[in-house]
Amino acid sequence: MATKFPPGPVDWTFGLSFMQNLKYRLMETYEGLHRDYGDRVCCRIGPFQFFLFFHPDDVREVLVAHSKTILRDPRPLKVFAQWNGNSLLIAEGEDWVRQRRLVQPAFQSRRFAGYVEKMAIEVDELKRSLASDIAHRGYADVNIDQTMTTLTLDIICQTLFSTDMKSQAREIARAVATLSEIAFFEMQALFIWPRWLPTKWNRRKNEAMQILDRVVWDLIHQRRKENIDKGDLLSMLLSAVDEEGDGGSLTDEQVRNEAMTLMLAGHDTSAAALDWLWMLLAKHPHVCDRCRSELQTVCGDRAPVYADLSMLTYLNAVVKESLRLYPPAIGVFLRKATEDVTIAGYSVPKGSLIALSSLVTQRDARWFPDPMQFDPERFLPPRVDSIPHNAWFPFGAGPRICIGQSFAMAEMMLITARLLQHFRVSMVPGQAEPVPVVTAALRPKDPLWLRFELKSPDSRDSK
């Protein structure tokens, strides 16, 4: 028998103060509610209930067991639909099922060797740039967020379009950053201004959209004329056929929507995740040493390729542990009940909002002892067997799990492996402890400067 609602704070402002806290102090608000009220919390926003579930069992209930009746909150989707159209990120129901079938082949493992080759081109270019700077000064101090944002944008352009877009990189990066900033604030707003209104906000949004639309449409039209499979994501989208359904394919408009989604989502969260990964490596040189030892065992002196990644088990654990501590997309698991449901014995009425927080669940000492300690061995046998299912979900879970999960893991592992083979990394002297802030992704609030130095063949970072 379901009880009424879980415990929660009394808000005499009818949810206005709670909404302000979510807008400006999302991490602290979620962590505080979990600390004060436990795994299941209910808050009120006007006439509606807002439920927060932090237990791994509840993550499964929301994202897996009730995936057909607890759908994504439509308000954030309206924000993204402005520039992504009805893409896989936005679609629901039968539209989503069909589009998933059409897009899924682009992310099959047999395609990944080619993608990783394209990733390696961009990583090696960064490697040469760092080596050149080090040759002049003895070290290279880099703003890691700028560096990883540029790198992941170059990678997505190579893997999506097989195109070197460095001549347009600054313009594209500015446009993507503008849309990410606007998306975050519009998701918190009470309403979204119509795009035709001549506001400063809309002018910025429309200018950014025009830049990205021009890039994507030019490439689609060019590729249609060439009619060549270049082994990239765009080729897969253009040639996709729904063999299990109506036998149809994606229209050019749908290809544009999916390409735009991959361009926007395919580098922003990856760059944020890499920021934190490099920060953790800079602070834990013994972890870098062990990664290099594993790389030497698996690869010898050659650069790692896709076939090596499955054998780099410690590096895989390092990436997973970084994503545990700093999941880049901590605010995306927002759902809405389309009918009355029961979760963890509590009644969740139709129309209620439901939130999950990977950051809170993944920092829970019950599932991850000494949770703030960076300890990659959590994800190695035998300890990994004690982690509850759905206690780690930076990519989501269930039918709507991120389609690019394997792509993102391969990208993070390849970048880390190729750079660690050649460089030591440390915090720049005087660099303050980075403070996480939630925007479109979880990022350092202020510039994070890291120092790269050449790795001598017989030295160890931890000496």
VEXMAR-507286 format. One record per residue (C-alpha): y, z, x. Coordinates in nm, 2 decimals. Each point is the difference from the previous one (the first is absolute). Last residue first. Example, Ala and Ser with C-alpha at 12.3 -4.5 7.8 and 13.67 -1.06 7.14 Angstrom:
<rs>
R     yy     zz     xx
R  -0.11   0.71   1.37
R  -0.34   0.07  -0.14
</rs>
This chain:
<rs>
R     yy     zz     xx
R   1.02  -0.74   5.90
R  -0.02  -0.06  -0.37
R   0.12  -0.36   0.02
R  -0.28  -0.10   0.23
R   0.04  -0.20   0.32
R  -0.25  -0.24   0.16
R   0.13  -0.34  -0.11
R   0.37   0.09  -0.02
R   0.14  -0.01  -0.35
R   0.34  -0.16  -0.01
R   0.26   0.21  -0.17
R   0.10   0.02  -0.37
R   0.26   0.26  -0.12
R   0.04   0.08  -0.36
R   0.32   0.03  -0.21
R  -0.02   0.09  -0.36
R   0.32  -0.10  -0.19
R   0.08   0.25  -0.28
R  -0.17   0.08  -0.33
R  -0.35  -0.09   0.13
R  -0.18  -0.21  -0.26
R  -0.21   0.05  -0.31
R   0.02  -0.32  -0.19
R   0.24  -0.15  -0.26
R   0.22   0.30   0.09
R  -0.16   0.34   0.07
R   0.13   0.18   0.30
R  -0.21   0.15   0.29
R   0.20   0.20   0.26
R  -0.06  -0.10   0.36
R   0.00   0.28   0.26
R   0.31  -0.07   0.21
R  -0.01  -0.24   0.29
R   0.15   0.17   0.31
R  -0.23  -0.17   0.25
R  -0.14  -0.32  -0.16
R  -0.34   0.09  -0.16
R  -0.30  -0.14   0.19
R  -0.20  -0.31   0.02
R  -0.22  -0.13   0.29
R  -0.04  -0.38   0.00
R  -0.25  -0.27   0.08
R  -0.33   0.06  -0.19
R   0.20   0.22  -0.25
R   0.19  -0.31  -0.11
R  -0.31  -0.21  -0.09
R  -0.18   0.29  -0.17
R   0.29   0.12  -0.21
R   0.10  -0.35  -0.13
R  -0.37  -0.08  -0.07
R  -0.07   0.33  -0.18
R   0.31  -0.02  -0.22
R  -0.07  -0.37  -0.09
R  -0.36   0.06  -0.07
R   0.08   0.30  -0.22
R   0.27  -0.20  -0.19
R  -0.23  -0.30  -0.06
R  -0.28   0.23  -0.12
R   0.23   0.17  -0.25
R   0.16  -0.33  -0.12
R  -0.14   0.01  -0.35
R   0.15   0.34  -0.05
R  -0.23   0.19  -0.24
R   0.06  -0.10  -0.36
R  -0.36   0.00  -0.11
R  -0.06   0.36   0.13
R   0.19   0.17   0.28
R   0.35   0.00   0.16
R   0.08  -0.13   0.35
R   0.09   0.34   0.15
R  -0.30   0.15  -0.18
R  -0.16   0.29   0.19
R  -0.12   0.29  -0.22
R  -0.16  -0.27  -0.21
R  -0.36   0.09   0.09
R   0.00   0.35   0.15
R   0.02   0.02   0.39
R  -0.31   0.19   0.12
R  -0.18  -0.32   0.12
R   0.30  -0.08   0.23
R  -0.09   0.31   0.21
R  -0.34  -0.13   0.12
R   0.10  -0.27   0.08
R   0.35  -0.12   0.07
R   0.30   0.00  -0.23
R   0.10   0.36   0.07
R  -0.02  -0.09   0.37
R   0.34  -0.16  -0.04
R   0.17   0.35   0.02
R   0.38   0.00  -0.04
R   0.05   0.36  -0.12
R   0.20   0.03  -0.32
R  -0.32   0.06  -0.21
R  -0.15   0.29   0.19
R  -0.31  -0.06  -0.21
R   0.00  -0.33  -0.18
R  -0.16   0.02  -0.35
R   0.09   0.36  -0.08
R   0.30  -0.01   0.23
R   0.18  -0.25  -0.23
R   0.20  -0.26   0.20
R  -0.18  -0.30  -0.14
R   0.05   0.12  -0.36
R   0.37   0.06   0.05
R   0.07  -0.34   0.18
R  -0.23  -0.20  -0.23
R   0.21   0.12  -0.29
R  -0.11  -0.08  -0.36
R   0.23  -0.03  -0.30
R  -0.07  -0.03  -0.37
R   0.26  -0.09  -0.26
R  -0.09   0.08  -0.36
R   0.01  -0.27  -0.27
R  -0.33   0.10  -0.16
R  -0.06   0.37   0.04
R  -0.17   0.15   0.30
R  -0.22   0.29  -0.11
R  -0.13   0.22   0.28
R  -0.37   0.05   0.09
R   0.03  -0.16   0.34
R   0.15  -0.31  -0.16
R  -0.03  -0.07  -0.38
R   0.14  -0.31  -0.15
R   0.23  -0.10  -0.29
R   0.09  -0.37   0.02
R   0.21  -0.23   0.22
R   0.04   0.27   0.26
R   0.26  -0.10   0.26
R  -0.05  -0.01   0.37
R   0.20   0.06   0.32
R  -0.20  -0.03   0.33
R   0.28  -0.18   0.19
R   0.20   0.29   0.14
R  -0.19   0.08   0.32
R   0.00  -0.36   0.13
R   0.00   0.06   0.38
R  -0.28   0.26   0.01
R   0.12   0.23   0.29
R  -0.25   0.27   0.08
R  -0.31  -0.18  -0.14
R   0.13  -0.34   0.12
R   0.01   0.14   0.35
R  -0.35   0.14  -0.03
R  -0.12  -0.34  -0.12
R   0.15  -0.18   0.29
R  -0.15   0.25   0.25
R  -0.34  -0.03  -0.17
R   0.00  -0.37   0.04
R   0.10   0.04   0.36
R  -0.30   0.23   0.04
R  -0.24  -0.25  -0.17
R   0.11  -0.30   0.21
R  -0.33  -0.18  -0.06
R   0.12  -0.16  -0.33
R   0.31  -0.12   0.17
R  -0.18  -0.19   0.27
R  -0.09  -0.31  -0.21
R   0.37  -0.04  -0.08
R   0.11  -0.04   0.36
R   0.08   0.26   0.27
R   0.17  -0.12   0.32
R  -0.22  -0.03   0.31
R  -0.04   0.27   0.27
R  -0.32   0.16  -0.14
R   0.00  -0.06  -0.38
R  -0.23   0.27  -0.15
R  -0.02   0.25   0.28
R   0.35  -0.06   0.13
R   0.14   0.02  -0.36
R  -0.18   0.33  -0.05
R   0.15   0.14   0.32
R   0.34  -0.13  -0.11
R  -0.03   0.18  -0.34
R  -0.10   0.32   0.18
R   0.30  -0.01   0.23
R   0.23  -0.07  -0.29
R  -0.13   0.30  -0.18
R   0.05   0.21   0.31
R   0.37  -0.12   0.00
R   0.07   0.18  -0.34
R   0.37  -0.01  -0.06
R   0.06  -0.37   0.06
R  -0.32  -0.07  -0.20
R   0.14   0.19  -0.30
R   0.33  -0.19   0.02
R  -0.19  -0.33   0.04
R  -0.20   0.07  -0.32
R   0.31   0.11  -0.18
R   0.20  -0.32   0.06
R  -0.32  -0.20  -0.06
R  -0.03   0.12  -0.36
R   0.36  -0.09  -0.06
R  -0.06  -0.35   0.14
R  -0.31  -0.05  -0.22
R   0.19   0.12  -0.31
R   0.27  -0.26   0.06
R  -0.22  -0.28   0.13
R  -0.23  -0.13  -0.27
R   0.19   0.14  -0.29
R   0.29  -0.24   0.01
R  -0.17  -0.30   0.16
R  -0.32   0.06  -0.20
R   0.19   0.03  -0.33
R   0.21  -0.31   0.08
R  -0.32  -0.20   0.07
R  -0.16   0.12  -0.32
R   0.31  -0.10  -0.21
R   0.04  -0.34   0.18
R  -0.37  -0.08  -0.05
R   0.05   0.09  -0.37
R   0.30  -0.24  -0.02
R  -0.20  -0.26   0.18
R  -0.27   0.04  -0.27
R  -0.32   0.18   0.10
R  -0.33  -0.16  -0.08
R  -0.21  -0.07  -0.30
R  -0.38   0.02  -0.04
R   0.04   0.21  -0.31
R  -0.19   0.30   0.13
R  -0.25   0.06   0.27
R   0.10  -0.30   0.21
R   0.37   0.09  -0.02
R   0.12  -0.24   0.27
R   0.22   0.09   0.30
R   0.12  -0.30   0.21
R   0.37   0.09   0.01
R  -0.06   0.37   0.03
R  -0.25  -0.05   0.29
R   0.23  -0.23   0.18
R   0.28   0.26  -0.04
R  -0.22   0.27   0.15
R  -0.06  -0.19   0.32
R  -0.29  -0.22   0.11
R   0.23  -0.30   0.05
R  -0.16  -0.20  -0.28
R   0.20  -0.32  -0.01
R   0.15  -0.18  -0.30
R   0.31  -0.09   0.20
R   0.21  -0.07  -0.31
R  -0.11   0.32  -0.18
R   0.06   0.19   0.33
R   0.36  -0.12   0.01
R   0.06   0.09  -0.36
R  -0.14   0.35   0.04
R   0.19   0.06   0.33
R   0.33  -0.10  -0.15
R  -0.07   0.21  -0.31
R  -0.06   0.31   0.22
R   0.30  -0.02   0.22
R   0.24  -0.10  -0.28
R  -0.13   0.28  -0.22
R   0.04   0.25   0.28
R   0.37  -0.08   0.05
R   0.08  -0.04  -0.37
R  -0.16   0.34  -0.07
R   0.22   0.17   0.26
R   0.31  -0.16  -0.15
R  -0.10   0.10  -0.35
R  -0.06   0.37   0.10
R   0.33   0.03   0.19
R   0.19  -0.16  -0.29
R  -0.19   0.22  -0.25
R   0.11   0.32   0.18
R   0.36  -0.12   0.03
R   0.00  -0.06  -0.38
R   0.04  -0.35  -0.15
R  -0.24   0.06  -0.30
R  -0.26  -0.28   0.00
R  -0.27   0.23   0.14
R   0.01   0.23  -0.30
R   0.07   0.36   0.12
R  -0.31   0.22   0.02
R  -0.03   0.32  -0.19
R  -0.04   0.37   0.05
R  -0.02  -0.06   0.38
R  -0.27   0.13   0.23
R  -0.19  -0.33   0.02
R   0.33  -0.17   0.04
R   0.07   0.21   0.31
R  -0.32  -0.09   0.18
R   0.01  -0.36  -0.10
R   0.36  -0.04   0.13
R  -0.10   0.13   0.35
R  -0.31  -0.22   0.01
R   0.20  -0.30  -0.12
R   0.26   0.05   0.27
R  -0.25   0.06   0.28
R  -0.18  -0.32  -0.10
R   0.32  -0.20   0.01
R   0.10   0.15   0.33
R  -0.34  -0.08   0.15
R   0.02  -0.36  -0.12
R   0.34  -0.05   0.15
R  -0.10   0.16   0.33
R  -0.33  -0.20   0.01
R   0.15  -0.34  -0.07
R  -0.03  -0.14   0.35
R  -0.31   0.22   0.04
R  -0.18  -0.18  -0.27
R  -0.31  -0.11   0.19
R  -0.21  -0.15  -0.27
R  -0.37   0.03  -0.08
R   0.13   0.09  -0.36
R  -0.17   0.32  -0.10
R  -0.16   0.11   0.32
R   0.29  -0.11   0.22
R   0.28   0.11  -0.24
R  -0.19   0.33  -0.05
R  -0.02   0.05   0.37
R   0.37  -0.07   0.07
R   0.09   0.25  -0.28
R  -0.24   0.25   0.15
R   0.16  -0.04   0.34
R   0.36   0.02  -0.12
R  -0.07   0.31  -0.20
R  -0.20   0.15   0.29
R   0.29  -0.05   0.24
R   0.27   0.12  -0.24
R  -0.20   0.31  -0.09
R  -0.09   0.07   0.36
R   0.36   0.00   0.13
R  -0.11  -0.08   0.36
R   0.05   0.15   0.34
R  -0.16  -0.23   0.26
R  -0.10   0.13   0.34
R   0.03  -0.07   0.37
R   0.34  -0.16  -0.06
R  -0.03  -0.37   0.08
R  -0.38  -0.04   0.00
R  -0.01   0.23  -0.31
R   0.21  -0.24  -0.20
R  -0.22  -0.29   0.10
R  -0.32   0.20  -0.09
R   0.14   0.09  -0.34
R   0.08  -0.37  -0.07
R  -0.34  -0.11   0.12
R  -0.18   0.25  -0.23
R   0.22  -0.10  -0.29
R  -0.12  -0.36   0.05
R  -0.36   0.12   0.03
R   0.03   0.18  -0.33
R   0.13  -0.32  -0.17
R  -0.28  -0.22   0.13
R  -0.25   0.28  -0.07
R   0.08  -0.01  -0.37
R  -0.09  -0.37  -0.02
R  -0.33   0.07   0.16
R  -0.05   0.29  -0.24
R   0.05  -0.23  -0.30
R  -0.26  -0.24   0.13
R  -0.26   0.27   0.05
R   0.10   0.14  -0.34
R  -0.11  -0.30  -0.21
R  -0.37   0.10  -0.01
R   0.10   0.35  -0.11
R   0.13  -0.12  -0.34
R   0.37   0.06  -0.06
R   0.10  -0.36  -0.09
R  -0.31  -0.01  -0.23
R   0.16   0.28  -0.21
R   0.30  -0.20  -0.12
R  -0.17  -0.21  -0.27
R  -0.23   0.28  -0.13
R   0.29   0.25   0.00
R   0.21  -0.25  -0.19
R  -0.26  -0.03  -0.27
R  -0.05   0.37  -0.04
R   0.38   0.07   0.01
R   0.07  -0.25  -0.28
R  -0.29   0.15  -0.20
R   0.16   0.34   0.00
R   0.30   0.08   0.22
R   0.22  -0.21   0.23
R   0.27   0.15   0.23
R  -0.15   0.02   0.35
R  -0.22  -0.31  -0.07
R   0.32  -0.19  -0.08
R   0.18  -0.03  -0.33
R   0.34  -0.06   0.17
R   0.04   0.14   0.35
R   0.38   0.00   0.01
R   0.11   0.17  -0.33
R  -0.37   0.10  -0.06
R   0.05   0.27   0.27
R   0.25   0.20  -0.22
R  -0.19  -0.06  -0.32
R  -0.31   0.14   0.17
R   0.18   0.32   0.08
R   0.07   0.05  -0.37
R  -0.35  -0.11  -0.13
R  -0.18   0.32   0.12
R  -0.34  -0.12   0.13
R  -0.28   0.03  -0.25
R  -0.21   0.29  -0.12
R  -0.22  -0.15  -0.27
R  -0.20  -0.25   0.20
R   0.00   0.19   0.33
R  -0.12   0.32  -0.17
R  -0.31   0.06   0.22
R   0.15  -0.16   0.31
R   0.36   0.07   0.07
R   0.07   0.30  -0.22
R  -0.35   0.17   0.00
R  -0.05  -0.08   0.37
R   0.33   0.16   0.09
R  -0.09   0.29  -0.22
R  -0.31   0.07   0.21
R   0.21  -0.01   0.31
R   0.23   0.28  -0.14
R   0.37  -0.07   0.00
R   0.08  -0.09  -0.36
R   0.36  -0.01  -0.12
R   0.08  -0.04  -0.37
R   0.33  -0.10  -0.15
R   0.03   0.08  -0.37
R   0.24  -0.19  -0.22
R   0.28   0.11  -0.24
R   0.26   0.04   0.27
R  -0.19   0.01   0.33
R  -0.23   0.30  -0.01
R  -0.22   0.12   0.28
R  -0.37   0.05   0.02
R  -0.20   0.10   0.31
R  -0.36  -0.02   0.10
R  -0.12   0.09   0.35
R   0.20   0.32   0.04
R   0.31   0.14  -0.16
R   0.23   0.13   0.28
R  -0.14  -0.18   0.31
R  -0.07  -0.32  -0.19
R   0.35   0.00  -0.16
R   0.16   0.06   0.34
R  -0.19  -0.28   0.17
R   0.10  -0.24  -0.27
R   0.36   0.10   0.00
R   0.03   0.00   0.38
R  -0.14  -0.35   0.03
R   0.22  -0.14  -0.28
R   0.32   0.17   0.11
R   0.28  -0.25  -0.10
R  -0.13  -0.19  -0.30
R  -0.28   0.24  -0.10
R   0.24   0.29   0.02
R   0.25  -0.18  -0.22
R  -0.28  -0.07  -0.25
R  -0.09   0.37  -0.01
R   0.37   0.09  -0.05
R   0.01  -0.24  -0.30
R  -0.33   0.12  -0.15
R   0.12   0.16  -0.32
R   0.28   0.19   0.19
R  -0.16   0.33  -0.09
R  -0.29  -0.08   0.23
R  -0.29   0.24  -0.02
R  -0.24  -0.07   0.29
R  -0.37  -0.09  -0.04
R  -0.34   0.12  -0.12
R  -0.26  -0.25  -0.13
R   0.02  -0.12  -0.36
R  -0.18   0.05  -0.33
R  -0.36   0.10   0.08
R  -0.27  -0.27  -0.03
R  -0.33   0.11  -0.16
</rs>
